[in-house]
Amino acid sequence: MSQKPQETALSKCPGCEEPLEPGDLFCGACGYDLSAVPEPPRDHPTIAMAAPAENGAAGHPAAARSDGPDGPGGPGGRDRSAGQDRGDGSGDFELPTPGSGPAPGAAPQAVPAASSAPSSTPSAEVSAPAPDPRTPAVELPSAPPAGTKLCVACRAGRVDTDGYCENCGHAQPRERDHMEQELESVAAVSDRGLRHHRNEDAFAVSTAALPDGSPAVVAIVCDGVSSASRPDEASAAAASAANEALLESLPRGTHPQQAMHEAIVVAAEAVNSLAREPGRAGEHDPHRHQNAPACTLVGAVLAGGLLVVGWVGDSRAYWVPDDRTHPPARLTEDDSWAAQMVAAGLMNEAEAYADERAHAITGWLGADAYELEPHTASFKPDRPGLVVVCTDGLWNYAESAADMAAAVPADAQLRPLHGAQVLVGHALDGGGHDNVTVALLPFAVPAQGAGSACGDT
């Protein structure tokens, strides 16, 4: 390795001890190459520094901070600061390869005074640094057994069967607090919202094949009635039962509108059965039906170019065309006090829904419901669009069809899951006073198109 000539600060030649003149590069007496003598190191109080001895041997370190019992460079430890780069080059040190000379600009190695003659055996061995006695030992937490659920708050405590952390006591989010599902042609999102302690909504989305091989797409959304007992169980039971009924009847060739009607009846029976479960209510309790589990339901089926919706309660379905120059539409009518007032001509819609009784429902699924009257309607859209199926936790913040269409992202037809996430975010940004659930079903029509027709039963 070549080295740049540097001015020596020595007063005597290290080889023959003859006096030197400032600026000498070689000893005039013995020809000693003075450029090979390392420049005296800069001041490093915590780094071992060896000053050349008068006899040419390296002296002992003037000051050193040891990390081990044998001092820096010894078998028991090494000076940490010797490897730090301070940015000005003063901390750059390089271990020499056995048999090679010191690196340019490197600090001289500290060796015993007796070793004035170089040895043919490499004496520099790099040993692993000993543990720093000043650093307390840290016990790493043992890995929890496989399948153990850790707290989302402290990330250390285990979650007990009641859903609370054994370490910090933090209540863990329930699985239903936020749910998402996406299939090829339908997506749904449900969220607890910002005010409720649990999510009492539920949904089910699925696809099936009709007898001719064409696809059918199903979305069911249910909203548990909070004033009833176990509303979360009611909504889950209804959504699951209705979805399974449709998946069974549609492949058999049942007309989608009839299949929807039957599915709502099956869902109602599933909710009714919750009130009859042993141990849930006293058999002779005269009030046991007054607080029976209950929920609302709205569903949509896309099959054979038809759009079929069915509902009981105040959950809704909307139609949003891809071409926003065409008007959107609400496809359902609420079973609610406000809707009855409007239908009877006693109030206009704005007045009715501003009343504190507006959301009192007049139809629901449950053992204490009045006579069950499932609503179904069939449509044949002549243009592509999007079907929005949702609970009032969403439409409270986008009540009219125009408001709902404005909240739906422009690319929801291509990205239904993203669109559903945006709509849930819209409700949360508005206050999130209720559970929020929405399903999006993109509807495509053949290029030739056809007219539209609808019926209601």
PLY file of the C-alpha trace (Angstrom):
ply
format ascii 1.0
element vertex 457
property float x
property float y
property float z
element edge 456
property int vertex1
property int vertex2
end_header
0.00 0.00 0.00
1.46 3.31 -1.04
1.63 6.15 1.42
1.84 9.87 0.88
5.07 11.45 2.18
4.41 13.23 5.43
6.54 15.58 7.50
8.12 13.83 10.45
8.05 15.29 13.94
10.85 13.02 15.21
14.07 14.58 16.59
16.09 11.35 16.28
16.14 8.54 13.75
14.27 5.49 15.10
16.95 3.27 13.52
20.31 4.82 14.51
19.23 7.67 16.85
21.08 10.25 14.77
19.67 13.79 14.96
17.14 14.69 12.24
16.37 17.96 10.53
12.81 19.18 10.05
11.49 17.98 6.71
13.83 14.97 6.42
12.23 12.03 4.60
15.18 9.69 5.11
17.86 9.45 7.76
21.08 10.90 6.42
23.15 8.39 8.45
21.41 5.04 7.93
18.82 5.81 5.23
15.84 4.95 7.49
12.58 5.67 5.66
11.01 8.24 7.94
7.74 8.27 5.94
7.01 4.77 7.30
6.81 6.13 10.84
3.12 6.69 11.70
1.99 10.18 12.55
1.52 10.60 16.28
-2.19 9.99 17.00
-4.47 12.86 17.91
-5.74 13.17 21.43
-8.05 10.24 22.26
-8.16 9.99 26.04
-10.13 6.73 25.98
-8.05 5.02 23.27
-4.86 3.17 23.99
-1.96 5.19 22.59
1.59 3.96 22.34
4.38 6.52 22.02
7.56 5.35 20.33
10.24 4.56 22.89
13.70 5.83 22.63
14.97 2.39 21.60
12.48 2.03 18.80
10.08 -0.18 20.71
6.52 0.81 21.35
5.78 1.92 24.88
2.87 1.07 27.13
-0.49 2.75 26.68
-0.79 6.07 28.41
-4.53 5.74 29.11
-7.15 3.18 28.24
-10.74 2.23 29.17
-11.05 -1.50 29.53
-14.18 -3.52 28.87
-12.62 -6.61 30.35
-10.20 -7.77 33.02
-7.28 -7.85 30.62
-7.65 -4.36 29.19
-8.16 -3.38 25.59
-6.75 -5.73 23.05
-6.28 -8.43 25.66
-8.19 -11.67 25.67
-10.74 -10.39 28.13
-11.97 -7.24 26.42
-11.71 -4.55 23.79
-12.04 -0.77 23.80
-15.42 0.11 22.25
-14.45 3.62 21.24
-11.65 2.37 19.02
-14.13 1.41 16.31
-16.33 4.48 16.30
-16.39 6.88 13.40
-16.70 10.49 14.52
-16.93 11.76 10.99
-13.49 13.40 10.89
-11.52 10.22 10.31
-10.11 10.24 13.82
-12.14 7.20 14.78
-11.41 5.05 11.71
-9.34 2.03 12.68
-8.57 -1.05 10.68
-7.23 -4.34 11.98
-4.11 -5.31 10.03
-3.93 -8.60 8.25
-1.40 -11.01 9.84
2.00 -10.30 8.36
1.09 -6.88 6.97
2.07 -3.49 8.26
-0.21 -0.97 9.87
-2.91 0.62 7.76
-2.35 4.22 6.71
-3.53 6.61 9.35
-4.09 3.78 11.82
-3.33 4.13 15.50
-0.30 2.08 16.54
-1.00 -1.16 18.34
-0.03 -1.36 21.99
2.47 -4.18 22.60
4.56 -5.13 25.59
7.89 -3.33 25.87
9.82 -6.57 25.70
8.63 -7.32 22.19
10.92 -4.84 20.52
11.77 -7.22 17.68
9.11 -8.26 15.21
8.01 -11.87 15.43
7.47 -14.15 12.49
4.40 -15.60 14.18
1.30 -13.45 13.87
0.53 -12.15 17.30
-2.69 -10.27 16.53
-5.77 -12.36 17.24
-9.23 -10.88 17.26
-11.22 -12.28 20.15
-14.94 -11.88 20.71
-15.70 -8.92 22.99
-16.62 -9.81 26.53
-19.99 -8.71 27.89
-20.04 -5.19 29.24
-20.33 -5.51 33.04
-22.00 -2.10 33.17
-24.96 -3.28 31.08
-27.56 -5.19 33.11
-28.65 -8.49 31.68
-32.08 -8.36 30.04
-34.29 -11.39 30.27
-36.08 -11.92 26.99
-39.70 -12.98 27.42
-40.26 -16.58 26.57
-42.26 -17.16 23.42
-45.91 -17.92 24.18
-47.24 -21.32 23.23
-48.57 -21.67 19.71
-52.12 -20.47 19.41
-51.95 -18.14 22.43
-53.77 -14.88 21.84
-51.81 -11.83 23.03
-53.28 -8.53 24.17
-53.56 -5.88 21.45
-52.71 -3.16 24.00
-49.64 -4.36 25.92
-48.62 -7.12 23.47
-47.43 -9.19 26.43
-50.37 -10.47 28.43
-52.46 -13.42 27.44
-56.15 -13.00 26.74
-58.45 -15.03 28.98
-61.68 -16.70 27.96
-63.67 -13.60 28.92
-61.82 -11.48 26.37
-59.65 -9.50 28.81
-55.86 -9.28 29.10
-54.45 -11.12 32.12
-51.61 -8.56 32.31
-53.18 -5.12 31.83
-56.88 -5.93 31.94
-57.56 -4.35 28.55
-60.77 -5.57 26.89
-59.92 -7.14 23.57
-61.75 -6.25 20.36
-64.32 -8.84 19.46
-64.11 -10.62 16.15
-67.30 -8.89 15.02
-66.09 -5.39 15.86
-64.86 -5.08 12.28
-65.52 -7.61 9.54
-64.75 -7.59 5.82
-65.40 -10.09 3.07
-64.89 -9.91 -0.67
-65.91 -12.34 -3.37
-65.45 -11.89 -7.10
-68.70 -9.93 -7.56
-69.73 -8.77 -4.08
-68.09 -7.29 -0.99
-69.25 -6.32 2.48
-67.86 -4.45 5.49
-69.28 -4.22 9.02
-67.98 -2.04 11.85
-68.96 -1.53 15.49
-69.00 2.25 15.07
-67.79 4.80 17.60
-70.51 4.74 20.26
-71.65 1.13 20.72
-69.79 -1.35 22.91
-70.36 -4.21 20.44
-71.37 -4.83 16.85
-74.97 -6.03 16.62
-74.98 -6.08 12.80
-74.25 -9.13 10.67
-73.95 -9.95 6.98
-73.53 -12.87 4.62
-72.35 -12.75 1.01
-72.11 -15.67 -1.40
-72.38 -16.82 -4.99
-74.21 -19.77 -6.54
-74.84 -21.26 -9.96
-78.30 -21.32 -11.52
-79.49 -24.43 -13.38
-78.32 -22.94 -16.70
-74.83 -22.37 -15.26
-75.12 -18.61 -14.97
-74.03 -17.05 -11.66
-76.21 -15.74 -8.88
-74.87 -13.26 -6.32
-76.33 -12.96 -2.81
-75.95 -10.35 -0.08
-77.83 -10.36 3.23
-77.48 -7.58 5.84
-79.11 -7.71 9.30
-79.32 -5.17 12.12
-79.94 -6.39 15.67
-82.63 -4.54 17.63
-80.77 -3.03 20.58
-83.82 -2.89 22.84
-84.20 -6.66 22.50
-82.11 -9.32 24.19
-79.10 -10.82 22.38
-79.48 -8.68 19.27
-76.06 -9.73 18.01
-77.11 -13.37 18.06
-80.37 -12.55 16.29
-78.68 -10.75 13.40
-76.07 -13.47 12.97
-78.69 -16.23 12.97
-80.90 -14.41 10.46
-78.10 -13.59 8.03
-76.75 -17.12 8.06
-80.16 -18.78 7.70
-81.29 -16.54 4.83
-78.02 -17.00 2.96
-78.14 -20.79 3.30
-81.76 -20.90 2.14
-80.93 -18.92 -1.00
-77.91 -21.09 -1.77
-80.18 -24.11 -1.57
-83.14 -22.84 -3.58
-81.50 -20.85 -6.38
-79.55 -23.79 -7.88
-82.82 -25.75 -7.93
-84.33 -23.22 -10.28
-86.58 -21.38 -7.81
-87.41 -17.91 -9.10
-85.14 -15.40 -7.30
-88.06 -13.39 -5.95
-89.75 -16.48 -4.53
-86.42 -17.68 -3.18
-85.96 -14.36 -1.38
-89.41 -14.57 0.20
-88.73 -18.09 1.46
-85.32 -17.08 2.76
-86.82 -14.32 4.91
-89.31 -16.78 6.39
-86.47 -19.19 7.20
-84.49 -16.34 8.78
-87.47 -15.36 10.94
-87.77 -18.92 12.21
-84.04 -18.97 13.05
-84.46 -15.82 15.18
-87.64 -17.15 16.79
-85.79 -20.30 17.85
-83.39 -18.22 19.94
-86.21 -17.35 22.34
-87.04 -21.04 22.75
-83.54 -22.14 23.72
-83.51 -23.93 27.10
-82.23 -21.82 29.98
-82.54 -18.56 28.08
-85.98 -17.59 29.38
-88.26 -18.98 32.03
-90.86 -21.26 30.49
-93.59 -19.75 32.67
-92.36 -16.15 32.53
-95.31 -14.10 31.21
-92.93 -11.44 29.87
-90.44 -13.75 28.18
-91.55 -12.77 24.63
-91.49 -9.03 25.28
-87.72 -8.95 25.11
-87.08 -11.78 22.66
-84.08 -11.55 20.30
-84.94 -9.49 17.22
-83.37 -7.95 14.11
-84.12 -6.39 10.76
-83.11 -7.88 7.40
-82.47 -6.64 3.88
-81.11 -8.77 1.06
-80.34 -8.60 -2.65
-79.95 -11.27 -5.32
-78.51 -10.70 -8.79
-79.49 -13.58 -11.06
-80.42 -13.98 -14.72
-80.36 -10.25 -15.41
-82.74 -9.59 -12.49
-82.19 -7.58 -9.35
-84.33 -8.89 -6.49
-84.48 -7.26 -3.07
-86.25 -8.36 0.09
-86.57 -6.78 3.50
-88.25 -6.55 6.89
-87.53 -3.50 9.05
-85.64 -0.33 8.22
-82.43 -1.61 6.63
-82.28 -0.44 3.02
-81.17 -1.13 -0.54
-80.20 1.58 -3.07
-79.51 1.58 -6.78
-76.61 3.74 -8.00
-76.06 3.72 -11.80
-72.52 3.81 -13.15
-73.48 6.79 -15.27
-74.11 9.36 -12.57
-76.07 11.52 -15.01
-78.92 9.03 -14.48
-80.81 9.28 -11.19
-80.19 6.82 -8.34
-83.08 5.22 -6.49
-84.02 3.77 -3.15
-85.38 0.25 -3.65
-86.96 -0.41 -0.24
-89.57 1.21 2.01
-88.93 1.25 5.75
-91.07 -0.60 8.25
-90.94 2.37 10.62
-93.05 4.97 12.34
-91.76 7.70 10.02
-92.60 5.72 6.89
-96.13 5.11 8.18
-96.64 8.81 8.81
-95.50 9.65 5.29
-97.60 6.87 3.72
-100.67 8.07 5.59
-100.09 11.65 4.44
-99.81 12.92 7.98
-96.27 14.26 7.55
-93.85 14.88 4.78
-90.61 12.90 4.76
-88.49 15.67 6.26
-90.89 16.19 9.14
-91.34 12.49 9.82
-87.65 11.64 9.92
-86.89 14.68 12.10
-89.21 13.29 14.77
-87.66 11.41 17.68
-89.96 8.47 16.91
-88.75 8.21 13.31
-86.65 5.07 13.80
-89.19 3.13 15.81
-89.63 0.06 13.61
-92.99 -1.54 12.91
-91.64 -4.75 11.37
-88.84 -7.08 12.47
-87.81 -10.71 12.79
-88.35 -12.18 16.26
-90.68 -14.18 18.45
-92.52 -11.07 19.62
-92.99 -9.61 16.12
-96.40 -8.91 14.69
-97.57 -10.93 11.73
-94.54 -11.46 9.48
-94.86 -9.65 6.16
-91.74 -10.12 4.03
-91.37 -7.49 1.31
-89.83 -8.42 -2.02
-89.33 -6.50 -5.25
-87.86 -7.44 -8.62
-86.14 -5.08 -11.05
-84.52 -5.45 -14.45
-82.09 -2.57 -14.86
-81.26 -1.47 -18.41
-77.83 -0.08 -17.52
-74.90 -1.12 -15.32
-74.82 0.09 -11.78
-74.23 -0.75 -8.15
-76.59 -2.14 -5.52
-75.97 -0.78 -2.01
-77.40 -2.93 0.81
-76.99 -1.37 4.24
-78.19 -0.82 7.79
-79.35 2.52 9.15
-75.90 3.00 10.63
-74.90 4.06 7.10
-78.02 5.61 5.61
-78.44 7.89 8.63
-75.50 9.78 7.09
-76.68 9.45 3.46
-80.44 9.17 3.66
-81.64 10.15 0.22
-80.71 8.25 -2.92
-78.79 11.29 -4.15
-76.82 11.50 -0.91
-75.98 7.81 -1.06
-74.86 8.08 -4.69
-72.63 11.02 -3.77
-70.99 8.98 -1.01
-70.29 5.96 -3.26
-66.81 6.18 -4.85
-66.74 6.45 -8.64
-64.71 3.23 -8.96
-66.88 1.14 -6.62
-68.09 -0.95 -9.57
-64.52 -2.14 -10.13
-63.42 -2.12 -6.47
-66.46 -3.07 -4.38
-64.50 -3.82 -1.21
-62.78 -0.45 -1.35
-66.14 1.17 -2.01
-67.67 -0.52 1.03
-64.72 0.59 3.16
-65.19 4.17 1.99
-68.89 4.10 2.85
-68.20 2.76 6.34
-65.61 5.52 6.74
-68.23 8.04 5.63
-70.49 6.94 8.49
-67.65 6.97 11.02
-66.59 10.43 9.91
-70.17 11.54 10.38
-70.15 10.43 14.02
-70.47 6.64 13.92
-73.40 6.67 16.36
-74.53 3.18 15.34
-73.11 -0.05 14.01
-72.37 0.27 10.29
-72.77 -2.49 7.71
-72.85 -2.26 3.91
-72.63 -4.70 1.01
-71.97 -3.66 -2.59
-73.06 -5.75 -5.60
-71.93 -4.52 -9.03
-74.61 -5.14 -11.66
-73.68 -5.58 -15.32
-76.10 -5.86 -18.23
-75.62 -7.21 -21.75
-74.67 -4.63 -24.36
-78.09 -4.72 -26.01
-79.93 -3.99 -22.76
-83.64 -4.23 -22.16
-86.42 -2.32 -20.48
-87.13 -2.44 -16.80
-89.88 -4.03 -14.79
-90.60 -4.36 -11.15
-93.11 -5.93 -8.87
-93.79 -5.80 -5.14
-95.43 -8.36 -2.92
0 1
1 2
2 3
3 4
4 5
5 6
6 7
7 8
8 9
9 10
10 11
11 12
12 13
13 14
14 15
15 16
16 17
17 18
18 19
19 20
20 21
21 22
22 23
23 24
24 25
25 26
26 27
27 28
28 29
29 30
30 31
31 32
32 33
33 34
34 35
35 36
36 37
37 38
38 39
39 40
40 41
41 42
42 43
43 44
44 45
45 46
46 47
47 48
48 49
49 50
50 51
51 52
52 53
53 54
54 55
55 56
56 57
57 58
58 59
59 60
60 61
61 62
62 63
63 64
64 65
65 66
66 67
67 68
68 69
69 70
70 71
71 72
72 73
73 74
74 75
75 76
76 77
77 78
78 79
79 80
80 81
81 82
82 83
83 84
84 85
85 86
86 87
87 88
88 89
89 90
90 91
91 92
92 93
93 94
94 95
95 96
96 97
97 98
98 99
99 100
100 101
101 102
102 103
103 104
104 105
105 106
106 107
107 108
108 109
109 110
110 111
111 112
112 113
113 114
114 115
115 116
116 117
117 118
118 119
119 120
120 121
121 122
122 123
123 124
124 125
125 126
126 127
127 128
128 129
129 130
130 131
131 132
132 133
133 134
134 135
135 136
136 137
137 138
138 139
139 140
140 141
141 142
142 143
143 144
144 145
145 146
146 147
147 148
148 149
149 150
150 151
151 152
152 153
153 154
154 155
155 156
156 157
157 158
158 159
159 160
160 161
161 162
162 163
163 164
164 165
165 166
166 167
167 168
168 169
169 170
170 171
171 172
172 173
173 174
174 175
175 176
176 177
177 178
178 179
179 180
180 181
181 182
182 183
183 184
184 185
185 186
186 187
187 188
188 189
189 190
190 191
191 192
192 193
193 194
194 195
195 196
196 197
197 198
198 199
199 200
200 201
201 202
202 203
203 204
204 205
205 206
206 207
207 208
208 209
209 210
210 211
211 212
212 213
213 214
214 215
215 216
216 217
217 218
218 219
219 220
220 221
221 222
222 223
223 224
224 225
225 226
226 227
227 228
228 229
229 230
230 231
231 232
232 233
233 234
234 235
235 236
236 237
237 238
238 239
239 240
240 241
241 242
242 243
243 244
244 245
245 246
246 247
247 248
248 249
249 250
250 251
251 252
252 253
253 254
254 255
255 256
256 257
257 258
258 259
259 260
260 261
261 262
262 263
263 264
264 265
265 266
266 267
267 268
268 269
269 270
270 271
271 272
272 273
273 274
274 275
275 276
276 277
277 278
278 279
279 280
280 281
281 282
282 283
283 284
284 285
285 286
286 287
287 288
288 289
289 290
290 291
291 292
292 293
293 294
294 295
295 296
296 297
297 298
298 299
299 300
300 301
301 302
302 303
303 304
304 305
305 306
306 307
307 308
308 309
309 310
310 311
311 312
312 313
313 314
314 315
315 316
316 317
317 318
318 319
319 320
320 321
321 322
322 323
323 324
324 325
325 326
326 327
327 328
328 329
329 330
330 331
331 332
332 333
333 334
334 335
335 336
336 337
337 338
338 339
339 340
340 341
341 342
342 343
343 344
344 345
345 346
346 347
347 348
348 349
349 350
350 351
351 352
352 353
353 354
354 355
355 356
356 357
357 358
358 359
359 360
360 361
361 362
362 363
363 364
364 365
365 366
366 367
367 368
368 369
369 370
370 371
371 372
372 373
373 374
374 375
375 376
376 377
377 378
378 379
379 380
380 381
381 382
382 383
383 384
384 385
385 386
386 387
387 388
388 389
389 390
390 391
391 392
392 393
393 394
394 395
395 396
396 397
397 398
398 399
399 400
400 401
401 402
402 403
403 404
404 405
405 406
406 407
407 408
408 409
409 410
410 411
411 412
412 413
413 414
414 415
415 416
416 417
417 418
418 419
419 420
420 421
421 422
422 423
423 424
424 425
425 426
426 427
427 428
428 429
429 430
430 431
431 432
432 433
433 434
434 435
435 436
436 437
437 438
438 439
439 440
440 441
441 442
442 443
443 444
444 445
445 446
446 447
447 448
448 449
449 450
450 451
451 452
452 453
453 454
454 455
455 456
